[in-house]
Amino acid sequence: MNGVKQVSVSTYPTTLNFTFSATNIHPTLESILLTAVDPLLTQCTLTPAPPLTVQVGGSVTYQCAFPLASYEACLALGVLDTNPSTPNEDVTFTNVFGITWDSGSAQDGVNVRCGQERILSCDDTIYVSTASSSSGGLPVGPSRLYVFDPATSTLALQGEASVPYNALAFNHVDGFLYAIASDSVTPPTFIRVDANGSATAVAPLVSGAANTAAWAAGAVLEDGTFLGFEITSNHLVRVNTSTGATLTDVVVGTPQTFRVADFAVNPVNGLLYGFNSATQRVTVVNPVLGTFTDFLLPTLINGNPSVGNSMVSAFFTTAGDLYFYGTTNRDNVLANTFYSANLVTGALTTITTGPATQFADGATCAFNVDPGEPPRVNKVTRDHGFFGASEDALAECLAQGPISLGQLGKVTTMEGALGVLWANPGIAQDGAIRSELESLKARAARELLTATCNERYFGTPAPQMAGLEAWVTPHPMVLQKALGELEKHNRSGVRRAVPLSKKAWKLDPLKGQERAVEPRY
C-alpha cells in the first residue's frame, strides 16, 4: 500500500493505493487462480477476474485506489476489520488480501494507522481547556483540551500541553485553536493549539499588562485576528495569528466595573459578548473601540437574579446563538453548568450540569464561511444508539413519513422504530437464538433505519447503491455487503458535533428500550 506494508494517515482527504500480486511459484505446472478476495475493498473491481490460469513463474497484479475523505472515513474502515491482531479500530486496522489456487491458498495484509488531523472541523463542537493549579493558586501545566458534549454532560479529553494556557479561541481561517500561555509569573506567550491538544509557541505576547496579569478571555474575529483580555489591568489586545504580533492594545473599563472570564464573537454583528461578573449582567464589547455596554437588566438564572456568578467559557454558534459554561447561585465557585443565553433579556437557562472545571476557557467555530468562500458542509452522522436514546431526534425523523427497509419491511411508529434500533441481533425477545440470516436481517434493518434518520435529521445523504429497495434483500451475501456499507456510513460523521440548534440535550436509552416493540422480518 503506497509502496509499504504499514501506512500512518494524518492528512485528509488522501488516497490509499493498494497493490496485490498473486504469483505462481510452482516450478513446472501452471496454476489456476480460483478466487481473489479483499473484504474491506468491496468497491474495487479486480480485473482480470478469477478464475484464470497463471503460467509457471507468472503473476497477476491487482490495484485499487481507495479514497479517504476524512479521519472518520478511516475509522469507519476499522469497523469491518476482523483481524484479531488489530482489535482497536480507533487506532489501526489491517487490510487482508486472500487468494485460493487449485492446489492451495495464501493471504497477506497491510496495516493502516488512522491519525487525527491536526486541524479542527468548523462546526458546533464545544472545546474547553483547563489548567492545573499550584499550591499558591496560580495556573500551572499541564493544560488539557476537552470536547464537551451537552447531550451526555461529559468532557472528552483530546490531549494536553505542558504549559498552562487560557483565553482559548477557534480560528475558522486555518482550523487551529489559539490561546495565551501564562502562569502569572513569567512573560506570556501567544500559542497555537492543534486537534490533539499540543501547543506550539507563535511569539511572545507584547502588551502593556504586567507579567503577573491573568489572561482570561479569547476570541477570533471574522478576519482571523485574535483578541485576548486580561482581568488584572483590563488590557484587550488584538494579535496577528500568523506572526503573533500585537496589532492594538486598549484598556476596557476597570477591574471594578468590567470583569469577564471569557467572551465570544457574535458572527451576526461582530461584537463580543461575555458575562460581566462585576455587574452580574451579560455585556457587549466593541472590539474596535474597546468600549463595553452591559445589558440593562441584571441577569436572571432560571428566573432568579444572578448572585456572585462567573461564566468561565462563552460560545457562539454560526447561527448566532450564545452559550455559557460557569457557576450557579447554589455554588458560585464551582464552574460546572452549561447555559443558553437570551440575547434580548440576558437571561440564562440551565441546559445541563457537567464536570467541574479549573482555570477553564472555551471556544467554538463562530464563522462557518471564509470571506468569498461558499458555506462549509459538515456531514454529521450518529449510530443507532443516538436515535434510540433521543426521542426528539427519532420523532423528527419519523415526521417525514414511513421509513422503508426494502424487503425487510416498513417502519411507521415510534415503538416500531425503537424496536428496530434496539433489537438484539443474537437473541430474539422471546429468548430464541437467531439464525445467521435472521441476525443479518436485524443488523441490516437497524443500520438502514439509522442511515435514513441521519439523512432526515442531519441532512447527510444515505448511501446510494442501485436503489435501497432493491439493495437490501434477504439474500445473505447482499445483506452482508449492505451492512458493511451502512455501518461505515453511519460512523463516518460521528466526530462532527450535533448542531446545537437541534437542542439534543437529553439522551435516555432506557426509556427507548422500554418502549421498543420488536419487529418481525
C-alpha positions, 0 to 999 in steps of 0.5 A: 500500500503506497509502496509499504506494508504499514501506512500512518494517515494524518492528512485528509482527504488522501488516497490509499493505493493498494497493490496485490500480486498473486504469483505462481511459484510452482516450478513446472505446472501452471496454476489456476487462480480460483478466487481473489478476495479483499473484504474491506475493498468491496468497491474495487473491481479486480480485473482480470477476474478469477478464475484464470490460469497463471503460467509457471513463474507468472503473476497477476497484479491487482490495484485499487485506489481507495479514497479517504475523505476524512479521519472518520472515513478511516475509522469507519474502515476499522469497523469491518476489520476482523483481524484479531491482531488489530482489535482497536479500530480507533487506532489501526486496522489491517487490510487482508488480501486472500487468494485460493489456487487449485492446489492451495491458498495464501493471504497477506495484509497491510496495516493502516494507522488512522491519525487525527488531523491536526486541524479542527472541523468548523462546526458546533463542537464545544472545546474547553481547556483547563489548567492545573493549579499550584499550591499558591493558586496560580495556573500551572501545566499541564493544560488539557483540551476537552470536547464537551458534549451537552447531550451526555454532560461529559468532557472528552479529553483530546490531549494536553500541553505542558504549559498552562494556557487560557483565553482559548479561541477557534480560528475558522481561517486555518482550523487551529485553536489559539490561546495565551500561555501564562502562569502569572509569573513569567512573560506570556506567550501567544500559542497555537493549539492543534486537534490533539491538544499540543501547543506550539509557541507563535511569539511572545505576547507584547502588551502593556499588562504586567507579567503577573496579569491573568489572561482570561478571555479569547476570541477570533474575529471574522478576519482571523485576528485574535483578541485576548483580555486580561482581568488584572489591568483590563488590557484587550489586545488584538494579535496577528495569528500568523506572526503573533504580533500585537496589532492594538492594545486598549484598556476596557473599563476597570477591574471594578466595573468590567470583569469577564472570564471569557467572551465570544464573537457574535458572527451576526454583528461582530461584537463580543459578548461575555458575562460581566461578573462585576455587574452580574449582567451579560455585556457587549464589547466593541472590539474596535473601540474597546468600549463595553455596554452591559445589558440593562437588566441584571441577569436572571438564572432560571428566573432568579437574579444572578448572585456572585456568578462567573461564566468561565467559557462563552460560545457562539454558534454560526447561527448566532446563538450564545452559550455559557459554561460557569457557576450557579447561585447554589455554588458560585465557585464551582464552574460546572453548568452549561447555559443558553443565553437570551440575547434580548433579556440576558437571561440564562437557562440551565441546559445541563450540569457537567464536570467541574472545571479549573482555570477553564476557557472555551471556544467554538467555530463562530464563522462557518464561511471564509470571506468569498468562500461558499458555506462549509458542509459538515456531514454529521452522522450518529449510530443507532444508539443516538436515535434510540436514546433521543426521542426528539431526534427519532420523532423528527425523523419519523415526521417525514413519513414511513421509513422503508427497509426494502424487503425487510419491511416498513417502519411507521411508529415510534415503538416500531422504530425503537424496536428496530434500533434496539433489537438484539441481533443474537437473541430474539425477545422471546429468548430464541437464538437467531439464525445467521440470516435472521441476525443479518436481517436485524443488523441490516434493518437497524443500520438502514433505519439509522442511515435514513434518520441521519439523512432526515435529521442531519441532512447527510445523504444515505448511501446510494447503491442501485436503489435501497429497495432493491439493495437490501434483500434477504439474500445473505451475501447482499445483506452482508455487503449492505451492512458493511456499507451502512455501518461505515456510513453511519460512523463516518460523521460521528466526530462532527458535533450535533448542531446545537440548534437541534437542542439534543440535550437529553439522551435516555436509552432506557426509556427507548428500550422500554418502549421498543416493540420488536419487529418481525422480518 
